[in-house]
Amino acid sequence: MDLAALPLVDHHVHGARRDDLTRAEFEDAITESDRPVPAWMSTFDSPLGFAIRRWCAPLLGLPPHADPDDYLARRHELGAAEVTRRFLTASGVKHFLVETGFRAAELLDPAGMAAASGAVAGEVVRLESVAEELTGVAAADFAIRYAERLAERTVAAVGLKTVVAYRYGLDFDPARPSVAEVTEAAGRWLGAGGGRLADPVLLRHVIWAGVDRGLPLQIHTGFGDPDLRLHRVDPLLLTGFLELVEAHGVPVLLLHCYPFHRHAAYLAQAYPHVHFDVGLTLNYVGAAATTVLAEALELAPFAKLLYSSDAFGPAELHYLGAELWRRALGAVLGERVDGGEWSAADARRVAEMIGYGNARRVYDLG
């Protein structure tokens, strides 16, 4: 099934890098590891590296499977702005929902993403980053000051995100902490100089403050860099929290999910306010994208799965996320149509739901 012309809403993405990249910087940027790439290997020799050489090289005027040296030389010749423009426009994404809470100075902000792509861009605000912006706050005032600052930062935002998976794990106490607990924890954190928010009580507090704000809440689950512990980021660990949030009517978006994407599909099937994606995953599994997406579609209602790339840095990742997703979904749906299990009209309708319709509904994009 050909989905090449299907418009997309990328409901969770980061900005493209503003600057040109050296080979070492590029290779670091196409792995989720936060360690230096060993001198005896290249990250081009990975599913993602092969996918870049196959699908991205032609957009730079090179043949498919171009040699990495030729690829990087051509990239440098064109310059960061032109490379970014080519890949963002070729992605076919019409609306980027840009999470701005990580290394923002290196990346295009939502306005920059819109200018480079010709698409619309909105902001997703990271809850932990808002707390880390607070200075000169008394412990007793932390809760009210955080609520005020969050309201200011999200006047025009379309959603919120938590990285509790990285800062603690998803096996946190799901209950809202008491005022006394928050004040005590804020005293410890502020007394130590603030900085990276990792206190489990304050993490719970900012998440619940996000629920109170009422915007869709994104939660990183599954695959990521070694700053998390994979066995503690299975989305099933969120079951108690999801049940407490349900009465608030706030949509919860489980991000990435691999290798727990079947678990996320179960949660999306079980709870009306839970949605998910396999965002980050498809770039990194490369040619296996069809398998992963087919598994995500085994159980979940089709109104609960959204498209995202979770691209960060090189604009290749913004393009490749869309390219691999379209190809994978086209293959999965095409097989069902060819086997007589689905009509072509139903397959097209489901592709439109997942590609853009579900995101428009969840985030109230119009």
C-alpha positions as YAML, in Angstrom:
chain: A
units: angstrom
residues:
- id: 1
  name: MET
  ca: [0.00, 0.00, 0.00]
- id: 2
  name: ASP
  ca: [1.54, 3.31, -1.07]
- id: 3
  name: LEU
  ca: [1.44, 5.94, 1.69]
- id: 4
  name: ALA
  ca: [4.09, 8.25, 0.22]
- id: 5
  name: ALA
  ca: [1.68, 11.18, -0.01]
- id: 6
  name: LEU
  ca: [0.12, 10.71, 3.44]
- id: 7
  name: PRO
  ca: [0.53, 13.90, 5.53]
- id: 8
  name: LEU
  ca: [1.76, 13.37, 9.09]
- id: 9
  name: VAL
  ca: [1.60, 14.96, 12.50]
- id: 10
  name: ASP
  ca: [4.85, 14.17, 14.33]
- id: 11
  name: HIS
  ca: [3.43, 14.29, 17.84]
- id: 12
  name: HIS
  ca: [6.76, 13.94, 19.65]
- id: 13
  name: VAL
  ca: [9.95, 15.31, 18.14]
- id: 14
  name: HIS
  ca: [12.96, 17.45, 19.03]
- id: 15
  name: GLY
  ca: [14.56, 20.15, 16.94]
- id: 16
  name: ALA
  ca: [17.10, 19.60, 14.18]
- id: 17
  name: ARG
  ca: [20.70, 20.60, 14.87]
- id: 18
  name: ARG
  ca: [21.53, 24.19, 13.96]
- id: 19
  name: ASP
  ca: [25.18, 23.55, 13.06]
- id: 20
  name: ASP
  ca: [27.29, 21.43, 10.74]
- id: 21
  name: LEU
  ca: [28.48, 18.17, 12.24]
- id: 22
  name: THR
  ca: [31.88, 16.55, 12.14]
- id: 23
  name: ARG
  ca: [32.03, 12.84, 11.44]
- id: 24
  name: ALA
  ca: [32.49, 12.10, 15.15]
- id: 25
  name: GLU
  ca: [29.53, 14.31, 16.06]
- id: 26
  name: PHE
  ca: [27.34, 12.72, 13.41]
- id: 27
  name: GLU
  ca: [28.23, 9.20, 14.48]
- id: 28
  name: ASP
  ca: [27.52, 10.10, 18.12]
- id: 29
  name: ALA
  ca: [24.15, 11.50, 17.07]
- id: 30
  name: ILE
  ca: [22.94, 8.31, 15.37]
- id: 31
  name: THR
  ca: [23.17, 6.14, 18.47]
- id: 32
  name: GLU
  ca: [21.25, 6.28, 21.74]
- id: 33
  name: SER
  ca: [24.41, 5.48, 23.68]
- id: 34
  name: ASP
  ca: [25.78, 8.37, 25.71]
- id: 35
  name: ARG
  ca: [29.31, 6.93, 25.56]
- id: 36
  name: PRO
  ca: [31.94, 7.81, 22.93]
- id: 37
  name: VAL
  ca: [31.88, 5.58, 19.87]
- id: 38
  name: PRO
  ca: [34.86, 3.17, 20.13]
- id: 39
  name: ALA
  ca: [37.63, 3.85, 17.63]
- id: 40
  name: TRP
  ca: [37.35, 0.33, 16.20]
- id: 41
  name: MET
  ca: [33.72, 0.70, 15.04]
- id: 42
  name: SER
  ca: [31.39, 2.99, 13.16]
- id: 43
  name: THR
  ca: [27.74, 3.65, 13.96]
- id: 44
  name: PHE
  ca: [27.12, 3.61, 10.22]
- id: 45
  name: ASP
  ca: [27.45, -0.17, 10.68]
- id: 46
  name: SER
  ca: [24.06, -0.39, 12.39]
- id: 47
  name: PRO
  ca: [20.44, -0.73, 11.26]
- id: 48
  name: LEU
  ca: [20.10, 3.05, 11.46]
- id: 49
  name: GLY
  ca: [23.37, 3.69, 9.65]
- id: 50
  name: PHE
  ca: [22.38, 1.41, 6.79]
- id: 51
  name: ALA
  ca: [18.95, 3.07, 6.61]
- id: 52
  name: ILE
  ca: [20.56, 6.51, 6.35]
- id: 53
  name: ARG
  ca: [22.80, 5.38, 3.51]
- id: 54
  name: ARG
  ca: [19.85, 3.76, 1.70]
- id: 55
  name: TRP
  ca: [17.06, 6.29, 2.12]
- id: 56
  name: CYS
  ca: [18.75, 9.60, 2.95]
- id: 57
  name: ALA
  ca: [21.62, 9.59, 0.46]
- id: 58
  name: PRO
  ca: [19.37, 10.22, -2.60]
- id: 59
  name: LEU
  ca: [18.04, 13.42, -1.01]
- id: 60
  name: LEU
  ca: [21.61, 14.74, -0.98]
- id: 61
  name: GLY
  ca: [22.10, 13.85, -4.64]
- id: 62
  name: LEU
  ca: [23.99, 10.62, -3.93]
- id: 63
  name: PRO
  ca: [23.18, 7.06, -4.99]
- id: 64
  name: PRO
  ca: [21.51, 4.71, -2.51]
- id: 65
  name: HIS
  ca: [23.99, 2.95, -0.20]
- id: 66
  name: ALA
  ca: [26.53, 5.75, -0.60]
- id: 67
  name: ASP
  ca: [29.82, 5.32, 1.20]
- id: 68
  name: PRO
  ca: [29.80, 7.07, 4.62]
- id: 69
  name: ASP
  ca: [32.77, 9.26, 3.67]
- id: 70
  name: ASP
  ca: [31.00, 10.43, 0.51]
- id: 71
  name: TYR
  ca: [27.80, 10.94, 2.43]
- id: 72
  name: LEU
  ca: [29.38, 13.14, 5.09]
- id: 73
  name: ALA
  ca: [31.42, 15.08, 2.53]
- id: 74
  name: ARG
  ca: [28.26, 15.90, 0.57]
- id: 75
  name: ARG
  ca: [26.47, 16.84, 3.78]
- id: 76
  name: HIS
  ca: [29.26, 19.27, 4.66]
- id: 77
  name: GLU
  ca: [29.27, 20.67, 1.12]
- id: 78
  name: LEU
  ca: [25.56, 21.51, 1.28]
- id: 79
  name: GLY
  ca: [25.70, 22.97, 4.80]
- id: 80
  name: ALA
  ca: [23.45, 22.47, 7.79]
- id: 81
  name: ALA
  ca: [20.65, 24.79, 6.70]
- id: 82
  name: GLU
  ca: [20.21, 23.20, 3.27]
- id: 83
  name: VAL
  ca: [20.49, 19.64, 4.62]
- id: 84
  name: THR
  ca: [17.86, 20.42, 7.23]
- id: 85
  name: ARG
  ca: [15.55, 22.06, 4.71]
- id: 86
  name: ARG
  ca: [15.75, 19.08, 2.36]
- id: 87
  name: PHE
  ca: [15.05, 16.46, 4.97]
- id: 88
  name: LEU
  ca: [12.32, 18.31, 6.86]
- id: 89
  name: THR
  ca: [10.39, 19.19, 3.72]
- id: 90
  name: ALA
  ca: [10.80, 15.68, 2.29]
- id: 91
  name: SER
  ca: [9.41, 14.16, 5.49]
- id: 92
  name: GLY
  ca: [5.89, 15.21, 4.56]
- id: 93
  name: VAL
  ca: [5.22, 16.19, 8.17]
- id: 94
  name: LYS
  ca: [2.67, 19.00, 8.27]
- id: 95
  name: HIS
  ca: [2.73, 19.61, 12.02]
- id: 96
  name: PHE
  ca: [5.67, 19.11, 14.40]
- id: 97
  name: LEU
  ca: [5.02, 18.95, 18.16]
- id: 98
  name: VAL
  ca: [8.48, 19.90, 19.41]
- id: 99
  name: GLU
  ca: [9.69, 18.94, 22.89]
- id: 100
  name: THR
  ca: [12.06, 21.71, 23.96]
- id: 101
  name: GLY
  ca: [13.40, 20.52, 27.33]
- id: 102
  name: PHE
  ca: [16.73, 18.96, 26.33]
- id: 103
  name: ARG
  ca: [19.84, 20.71, 24.92]
- id: 104
  name: ALA
  ca: [17.61, 23.35, 23.40]
- id: 105
  name: ALA
  ca: [20.46, 25.75, 22.55]
- id: 106
  name: GLU
  ca: [21.83, 23.27, 19.99]
- id: 107
  name: LEU
  ca: [18.53, 22.73, 18.22]
- id: 108
  name: LEU
  ca: [15.96, 24.59, 16.18]
- id: 109
  name: ASP
  ca: [13.07, 25.78, 18.32]
- id: 110
  name: PRO
  ca: [9.46, 25.34, 17.11]
- id: 111
  name: ALA
  ca: [9.64, 28.57, 15.11]
- id: 112
  name: GLY
  ca: [12.89, 27.43, 13.52]
- id: 113
  name: MET
  ca: [11.43, 24.04, 12.67]
- id: 114
  name: ALA
  ca: [8.44, 25.73, 11.05]
- id: 115
  name: ALA
  ca: [10.66, 28.06, 9.02]
- id: 116
  name: ALA
  ca: [12.92, 25.25, 7.80]
- id: 117
  name: SER
  ca: [10.10, 22.87, 6.89]
- id: 118
  name: GLY
  ca: [7.22, 25.08, 5.80]
- id: 119
  name: ALA
  ca: [5.08, 23.14, 8.30]
- id: 120
  name: VAL
  ca: [3.32, 24.19, 11.50]
- id: 121
  name: ALA
  ca: [5.14, 23.63, 14.78]
- id: 122
  name: GLY
  ca: [3.91, 23.65, 18.37]
- id: 123
  name: GLU
  ca: [5.67, 23.16, 21.69]
- id: 124
  name: VAL
  ca: [5.62, 20.30, 24.19]
- id: 125
  name: VAL
  ca: [6.97, 21.45, 27.57]
- id: 126
  name: ARG
  ca: [9.08, 19.16, 29.75]
- id: 127
  name: LEU
  ca: [7.80, 19.19, 33.33]
- id: 128
  name: GLU
  ca: [11.17, 18.61, 34.98]
- id: 129
  name: SER
  ca: [12.81, 21.45, 33.06]
- id: 130
  name: VAL
  ca: [10.25, 23.93, 34.35]
- id: 131
  name: ALA
  ca: [11.17, 23.02, 37.93]
- id: 132
  name: GLU
  ca: [14.86, 23.37, 37.14]
- id: 133
  name: GLU
  ca: [14.22, 26.93, 35.93]
- id: 134
  name: LEU
  ca: [13.02, 28.02, 39.38]
- id: 135
  name: THR
  ca: [15.57, 30.00, 41.40]
- id: 136
  name: GLY
  ca: [15.37, 31.81, 44.72]
- id: 137
  name: VAL
  ca: [12.33, 29.85, 45.84]
- id: 138
  name: ALA
  ca: [11.58, 28.95, 49.46]
- id: 139
  name: ALA
  ca: [10.75, 25.29, 50.06]
- id: 140
  name: ALA
  ca: [7.30, 26.21, 51.43]
- id: 141
  name: ASP
  ca: [6.56, 28.16, 48.25]
- id: 142
  name: PHE
  ca: [7.82, 25.55, 45.77]
- id: 143
  name: ALA
  ca: [4.43, 24.03, 44.93]
- id: 144
  name: ILE
  ca: [2.66, 27.31, 44.22]
- id: 145
  name: ARG
  ca: [5.63, 28.81, 42.37]
- id: 146
  name: TYR
  ca: [5.92, 25.70, 40.22]
- id: 147
  name: ALA
  ca: [2.23, 25.84, 39.31]
- id: 148
  name: GLU
  ca: [2.57, 29.50, 38.38]
- id: 149
  name: ARG
  ca: [5.68, 28.92, 36.30]
- id: 150
  name: LEU
  ca: [4.11, 25.93, 34.54]
- id: 151
  name: ALA
  ca: [1.06, 28.01, 33.65]
- id: 152
  name: GLU
  ca: [3.34, 30.72, 32.21]
- id: 153
  name: ARG
  ca: [5.42, 28.26, 30.19]
- id: 154
  name: THR
  ca: [2.42, 26.47, 28.71]
- id: 155
  name: VAL
  ca: [0.22, 29.37, 27.61]
- id: 156
  name: ALA
  ca: [0.72, 28.35, 23.97]
- id: 157
  name: ALA
  ca: [1.89, 24.75, 24.49]
- id: 158
  name: VAL
  ca: [0.06, 21.76, 23.03]
- id: 159
  name: GLY
  ca: [1.29, 19.18, 25.54]
- id: 160
  name: LEU
  ca: [3.52, 18.20, 28.44]
- id: 161
  name: LYS
  ca: [6.18, 15.54, 28.86]
- id: 162
  name: THR
  ca: [7.84, 13.82, 31.80]
- id: 163
  name: VAL
  ca: [11.20, 12.06, 31.78]
- id: 164
  name: VAL
  ca: [10.63, 10.33, 35.13]
- id: 165
  name: ALA
  ca: [11.81, 7.18, 33.33]
- id: 166
  name: TYR
  ca: [15.30, 8.69, 33.25]
- id: 167
  name: ARG
  ca: [15.24, 10.45, 36.59]
- id: 168
  name: TYR
  ca: [13.85, 7.57, 38.70]
- id: 169
  name: GLY
  ca: [11.92, 4.89, 36.78]
- id: 170
  name: LEU
  ca: [8.29, 4.14, 36.12]
- id: 171
  name: ASP
  ca: [7.95, 2.17, 39.36]
- id: 172
  name: PHE
  ca: [7.27, 5.37, 41.31]
- id: 173
  name: ASP
  ca: [4.55, 5.70, 43.94]
- id: 174
  name: PRO
  ca: [1.56, 6.71, 41.79]
- id: 175
  name: ALA
  ca: [-0.18, 8.72, 44.52]
- id: 176
  name: ARG
  ca: [-0.10, 12.51, 44.61]
- id: 177
  name: PRO
  ca: [2.37, 13.57, 47.36]
- id: 178
  name: SER
  ca: [1.11, 15.63, 50.27]
- id: 179
  name: VAL
  ca: [1.95, 19.31, 50.75]
- id: 180
  name: ALA
  ca: [4.21, 18.40, 53.67]
- id: 181
  name: GLU
  ca: [6.07, 15.81, 51.59]
- id: 182
  name: VAL
  ca: [6.60, 18.30, 48.76]
- id: 183
  name: THR
  ca: [7.87, 21.02, 51.12]
- id: 184
  name: GLU
  ca: [10.30, 18.63, 52.79]
- id: 185
  name: ALA
  ca: [11.60, 17.31, 49.47]
- id: 186
  name: ALA
  ca: [11.89, 20.81, 48.03]
- id: 187
  name: GLY
  ca: [13.94, 21.83, 51.05]
- id: 188
  name: ARG
  ca: [16.39, 18.99, 50.40]
- id: 189
  name: TRP
  ca: [16.63, 19.68, 46.68]
- id: 190
  name: LEU
  ca: [16.89, 23.47, 46.93]
- id: 191
  name: GLY
  ca: [19.31, 23.17, 49.84]
- id: 192
  name: ALA
  ca: [21.60, 21.09, 47.62]
- id: 193
  name: GLY
  ca: [21.54, 23.80, 44.96]
- id: 194
  name: GLY
  ca: [18.68, 22.52, 42.80]
- id: 195
  name: GLY
  ca: [19.88, 21.36, 39.39]
- id: 196
  name: ARG
  ca: [18.80, 18.09, 37.82]
- id: 197
  name: LEU
  ca: [15.45, 17.11, 39.31]
- id: 198
  name: ALA
  ca: [15.66, 13.49, 40.47]
- id: 199
  name: ASP
  ca: [13.95, 13.52, 43.86]
- id: 200
  name: PRO
  ca: [11.12, 10.95, 43.63]
- id: 201
  name: VAL
  ca: [8.68, 13.10, 45.66]
- id: 202
  name: LEU
  ca: [9.27, 16.17, 43.50]
- id: 203
  name: LEU
  ca: [9.05, 14.10, 40.35]
- id: 204
  name: ARG
  ca: [5.64, 12.84, 41.46]
- id: 205
  name: HIS
  ca: [4.63, 16.40, 42.31]
- id: 206
  name: VAL
  ca: [5.51, 17.88, 38.92]
- id: 207
  name: ILE
  ca: [3.75, 15.02, 37.13]
- id: 208
  name: TRP
  ca: [0.57, 15.61, 39.12]
- id: 209
  name: ALA
  ca: [0.90, 19.35, 38.54]
- id: 210
  name: GLY
  ca: [0.99, 18.48, 34.85]
- id: 211
  name: VAL
  ca: [-2.20, 16.45, 35.22]
- id: 212
  name: ASP
  ca: [-3.80, 19.45, 36.92]
- id: 213
  name: ARG
  ca: [-2.75, 21.64, 33.98]
- id: 214
  name: GLY
  ca: [-4.97, 19.48, 31.80]
- id: 215
  name: LEU
  ca: [-2.81, 19.20, 28.69]
- id: 216
  name: PRO
  ca: [-1.99, 15.83, 27.08]
- id: 217
  name: LEU
  ca: [0.80, 14.17, 29.05]
- id: 218
  name: GLN
  ca: [3.62, 12.35, 27.27]
- id: 219
  name: ILE
  ca: [5.66, 9.78, 29.23]
- id: 220
  name: HIS
  ca: [8.92, 8.30, 27.97]
- id: 221
  name: THR
  ca: [8.84, 4.51, 28.24]
- id: 222
  name: GLY
  ca: [11.15, 1.78, 26.99]
- id: 223
  name: PHE
  ca: [14.24, 2.21, 24.84]
- id: 224
  name: GLY
  ca: [16.56, 5.13, 25.48]
- id: 225
  name: ASP
  ca: [20.14, 5.93, 26.39]
- id: 226
  name: PRO
  ca: [21.92, 4.20, 29.32]
- id: 227
  name: ASP
  ca: [20.84, 6.96, 31.71]
- id: 228
  name: LEU
  ca: [17.72, 4.83, 32.28]
- id: 229
  name: ARG
  ca: [17.36, 1.24, 33.48]
- id: 230
  name: LEU
  ca: [15.35, -0.66, 30.90]
- id: 231
  name: HIS
  ca: [13.74, -3.07, 33.36]
- id: 232
  name: ARG
  ca: [12.28, -0.09, 35.25]
- id: 233
  name: VAL
  ca: [10.68, 1.63, 32.24]
- id: 234
  name: ASP
  ca: [8.16, -1.00, 31.19]
- id: 235
  name: PRO
  ca: [4.88, 0.93, 30.72]
- id: 236
  name: LEU
  ca: [3.02, -1.76, 32.68]
- id: 237
  name: LEU
  ca: [4.64, -0.24, 35.78]
- id: 238
  name: LEU
  ca: [2.43, 2.81, 35.20]
- id: 239
  name: THR
  ca: [-0.83, 0.89, 35.62]
- id: 240
  name: GLY
  ca: [-1.63, 2.30, 39.07]
- id: 241
  name: PHE
  ca: [-0.85, 5.85, 37.96]
- id: 242
  name: LEU
  ca: [-2.93, 5.48, 34.81]
- id: 243
  name: GLU
  ca: [-5.90, 4.35, 36.86]
- id: 244
  name: LEU
  ca: [-5.59, 7.37, 39.17]
- id: 245
  name: VAL
  ca: [-5.31, 9.77, 36.22]
- id: 246
  name: GLU
  ca: [-8.29, 8.31, 34.36]
- id: 247
  name: ALA
  ca: [-10.87, 10.33, 36.34]
- id: 248
  name: HIS
  ca: [-9.09, 13.59, 35.40]
- id: 249
  name: GLY
  ca: [-9.79, 13.13, 31.69]
- id: 250
  name: VAL
  ca: [-6.18, 13.87, 30.67]
- id: 251
  name: PRO
  ca: [-4.85, 11.94, 27.66]
- id: 252
  name: VAL
  ca: [-1.65, 10.01, 28.43]
- id: 253
  name: LEU
  ca: [0.75, 9.29, 25.57]
- id: 254
  name: LEU
  ca: [3.23, 6.45, 26.09]
- id: 255
  name: LEU
  ca: [6.29, 7.22, 23.98]
- id: 256
  name: HIS
  ca: [8.53, 4.77, 22.10]
- id: 257
  name: CYS
  ca: [7.75, 1.73, 24.28]
- id: 258
  name: TYR
  ca: [10.16, -0.76, 22.60]
- id: 259
  name: PRO
  ca: [10.71, -3.57, 23.52]
- id: 260
  name: PHE
  ca: [7.49, -3.22, 25.54]
- id: 261
  name: HIS
  ca: [5.32, -2.03, 22.64]
- id: 262
  name: ARG
  ca: [2.95, -4.98, 23.08]
- id: 263
  name: HIS
  ca: [2.55, -3.98, 26.74]
- id: 264
  name: ALA
  ca: [1.75, -0.42, 25.67]
- id: 265
  name: ALA
  ca: [-0.79, -1.74, 23.17]
- id: 266
  name: TYR
  ca: [-2.49, -3.64, 26.00]
- id: 267
  name: LEU
  ca: [-2.68, -0.49, 28.13]
- id: 268
  name: ALA
  ca: [-4.11, 1.47, 25.20]
- id: 269
  name: GLN
  ca: [-6.70, -1.27, 24.71]
- id: 270
  name: ALA
  ca: [-7.58, -1.35, 28.41]
- id: 271
  name: TYR
  ca: [-7.77, 2.35, 29.30]
- id: 272
  name: PRO
  ca: [-9.70, 4.93, 27.26]
- id: 273
  name: HIS
  ca: [-7.29, 7.81, 27.99]
- id: 274
  name: VAL
  ca: [-4.09, 5.92, 27.08]
- id: 275
  name: HIS
  ca: [-2.40, 6.24, 23.68]
- id: 276
  name: PHE
  ca: [1.05, 5.20, 22.46]
- id: 277
  name: ASP
  ca: [3.60, 5.27, 19.67]
- id: 278
  name: VAL
  ca: [6.70, 3.38, 18.61]
- id: 279
  name: GLY
  ca: [8.46, 6.64, 17.70]
- id: 280
  name: LEU
  ca: [12.14, 6.43, 18.44]
- id: 281
  name: THR
  ca: [12.14, 2.70, 17.73]
- id: 282
  name: LEU
  ca: [11.63, 2.61, 13.98]
- id: 283
  name: ASN
  ca: [14.75, 4.59, 13.10]
- id: 284
  name: TYR
  ca: [16.92, 2.37, 15.24]
- id: 285
  name: VAL
  ca: [15.54, -0.96, 14.03]
- id: 286
  name: GLY
  ca: [15.84, 0.14, 10.38]
- id: 287
  name: ALA
  ca: [14.78, -2.67, 8.07]
- id: 288
  name: ALA
  ca: [12.89, -4.37, 10.94]
- id: 289
  name: ALA
  ca: [10.46, -1.43, 11.24]
- id: 290
  name: THR
  ca: [7.67, -3.43, 9.59]
- id: 291
  name: THR
  ca: [7.93, -6.17, 12.21]
- id: 292
  name: VAL
  ca: [7.79, -3.76, 15.15]
- id: 293
  name: LEU
  ca: [4.88, -1.77, 13.75]
- id: 294
  name: ALA
  ca: [2.95, -4.97, 12.97]
- id: 295
  name: GLU
  ca: [3.39, -6.08, 16.58]
- id: 296
  name: ALA
  ca: [2.16, -2.70, 17.85]
- id: 297
  name: LEU
  ca: [-0.97, -3.13, 15.73]
- id: 298
  name: GLU
  ca: [-1.79, -6.61, 17.02]
- id: 299
  name: LEU
  ca: [-4.03, -5.52, 19.90]
- id: 300
  name: ALA
  ca: [-4.38, -1.75, 20.16]
- id: 301
  name: PRO
  ca: [-7.46, 0.08, 18.90]
- id: 302
  name: PHE
  ca: [-6.40, 2.02, 15.83]
- id: 303
  name: ALA
  ca: [-7.55, 5.30, 17.39]
- id: 304
  name: LYS
  ca: [-4.89, 4.87, 20.09]
- id: 305
  name: LEU
  ca: [-1.68, 4.69, 18.01]
- id: 306
  name: LEU
  ca: [0.06, 7.90, 16.87]
- id: 307
  name: TYR
  ca: [2.97, 8.70, 14.59]
- id: 308
  name: SER
  ca: [6.15, 10.18, 16.00]
- id: 309
  name: SER
  ca: [9.81, 10.17, 15.06]
- id: 310
  name: ASP
  ca: [11.39, 11.38, 18.34]
- id: 311
  name: ALA
  ca: [14.08, 12.73, 16.01]
- id: 312
  name: PHE
  ca: [16.82, 14.67, 17.79]
- id: 313
  name: GLY
  ca: [19.72, 16.42, 16.08]
- id: 314
  name: PRO
  ca: [20.53, 15.36, 12.51]
- id: 315
  name: ALA
  ca: [17.59, 16.14, 10.23]
- id: 316
  name: GLU
  ca: [18.05, 12.72, 8.64]
- id: 317
  name: LEU
  ca: [16.22, 11.33, 11.66]
- id: 318
  name: HIS
  ca: [13.20, 13.56, 11.06]
- id: 319
  name: TYR
  ca: [12.96, 12.38, 7.47]
- id: 320
  name: LEU
  ca: [13.86, 8.76, 8.10]
- id: 321
  name: GLY
  ca: [11.29, 8.38, 10.88]
- id: 322
  name: ALA
  ca: [8.56, 9.35, 8.42]
- id: 323
  name: GLU
  ca: [9.98, 7.31, 5.53]
- id: 324
  name: LEU
  ca: [10.36, 4.09, 7.52]
- id: 325
  name: TRP
  ca: [6.98, 4.55, 9.21]
- id: 326
  name: ARG
  ca: [5.15, 5.03, 5.90]
- id: 327
  name: ARG
  ca: [6.89, 2.05, 4.33]
- id: 328
  name: ALA
  ca: [6.28, -0.16, 7.36]
- id: 329
  name: LEU
  ca: [2.63, 0.77, 7.75]
- id: 330
  name: GLY
  ca: [2.07, 0.46, 4.00]
- id: 331
  name: ALA
  ca: [3.51, -3.06, 4.09]
- id: 332
  name: VAL
  ca: [1.44, -4.13, 7.11]
- id: 333
  name: LEU
  ca: [-1.83, -2.73, 5.80]
- id: 334
  name: GLY
  ca: [-1.13, -3.85, 2.24]
- id: 335
  name: GLU
  ca: [-0.71, -7.42, 3.41]
- id: 336
  name: ARG
  ca: [-4.11, -7.28, 5.14]
- id: 337
  name: VAL
  ca: [-5.78, -5.86, 2.04]
- id: 338
  name: ASP
  ca: [-4.09, -8.37, -0.27]
- id: 339
  name: GLY
  ca: [-5.18, -11.20, 2.01]
- id: 340
  name: GLY
  ca: [-8.80, -10.09, 1.86]
- id: 341
  name: GLU
  ca: [-8.91, -9.32, 5.59]
- id: 342
  name: TRP
  ca: [-9.40, -5.56, 5.12]
- id: 343
  name: SER
  ca: [-10.87, -3.38, 2.43]
- id: 344
  name: ALA
  ca: [-8.60, -0.85, 0.78]
- id: 345
  name: ALA
  ca: [-10.86, 1.94, 2.04]
- id: 346
  name: ASP
  ca: [-10.55, 0.78, 5.66]
- id: 347
  name: ALA
  ca: [-6.77, 0.48, 5.33]
- id: 348
  name: ARG
  ca: [-6.54, 4.04, 4.00]
- id: 349
  name: ARG
  ca: [-8.79, 5.30, 6.80]
- id: 350
  name: VAL
  ca: [-6.65, 3.63, 9.48]
- id: 351
  name: ALA
  ca: [-3.47, 5.05, 7.95]
- id: 352
  name: GLU
  ca: [-4.97, 8.53, 8.10]
- id: 353
  name: MET
  ca: [-6.03, 8.02, 11.72]
- id: 354
  name: ILE
  ca: [-2.58, 6.96, 12.84]
- id: 355
  name: GLY
  ca: [-0.69, 9.36, 10.58]
- id: 356
  name: TYR
  ca: [-2.48, 12.53, 11.61]
- id: 357
  name: GLY
  ca: [-6.09, 12.14, 12.72]
- id: 358
  name: ASN
  ca: [-5.48, 10.75, 16.18]
- id: 359
  name: ALA
  ca: [-2.92, 13.45, 17.00]
- id: 360
  name: ARG
  ca: [-5.26, 16.19, 15.82]
- id: 361
  name: ARG
  ca: [-7.95, 14.87, 18.15]
- id: 362
  name: VAL
  ca: [-5.75, 14.22, 21.21]
- id: 363
  name: TYR
  ca: [-3.92, 17.56, 21.04]
- id: 364
  name: ASP
  ca: [-6.93, 19.54, 19.80]
- id: 365
  name: LEU
  ca: [-5.03, 20.74, 16.72]
- id: 366
  name: GLY
  ca: [-8.13, 21.43, 14.67]
...
